[in-house]
Amino acid sequence: MSRPAADGGTGGLFLTFEGPEGAGKSTQLAALVRHLHGAGRAVTETREPGGTLLGTQVRRVVLDPELEMGPLPEFLLYSASRAQLVTEVIRPALARGEAVVCDRYADSTLAYQGYGRGLDLDFLSRVTTEATGGLVPDLTVLLDLDPALGLARAARRGQPDRLERADLAFHTRVRAGFLALAAAEPGRFVVLDATRPVAELSAGIWAAVEARLPSSRLA
């Protein structure tokens, strides 16, 4: 997918965080939001699935550990949530010239439902393009982590959700998928070792934002 001129020339930035379970996305996303505010940027912070009333309901369903769900309905639910989020939240914020920082986006679909569940990647990409109108992030931060370590981290948070309960082989495929996606688009992705200290990771992410996006858009 190629990124259309969704911001209308107003300087909007679309930044996403990706990674396996337990990679620390939420912590690093919050740090980046603070940096952007410090640089004088208006920021919209959101997540997938979620960010809208529809997305919140979808999130409850797809992460419910008591539900059994096939790969296709899982993907379609994520796609419905994403389509609503892009229309209701992301595009309007970009049009206002804001920075949009999103916890997961379409790369998670390719990694989890494609590489992880085995759905056809071309099919996933076609539906995702329709759902998003072809909207692609300006920059994607991939926090890479061994899945066994990530699942152990996630388990310490409490009751595992439906995805966290999947076996190690599944999560190993997901990690491989993320790394393959990053290798295919090195200009969009920055890949960082999620075992690095929190402050060091935060500094690296901010440096990547400054280096890869025109300084005039961060002023």
Secondary structure, 3 states (H helix, E strand, C coil): CCCCCCCCCCCCEEEEEECCCCCCHHHHHHHHHHHHHHCCCCEEEEECCCCCHHHHHHHHHHCCCCCCCCHHHHHHHHHHHHHHHHHHHHHHHHHCCCEEEEECCHHHHHHHHHHHCCCCHHHHHHHHHHHHCCCCCCEEEEEECCHHHHHHHHHHCCCCCCCCCCCHHHHHHHHHHHHHHHHHCCCCEEEEECCCCHHHHHHHHHHHHHHHCCHHHHC
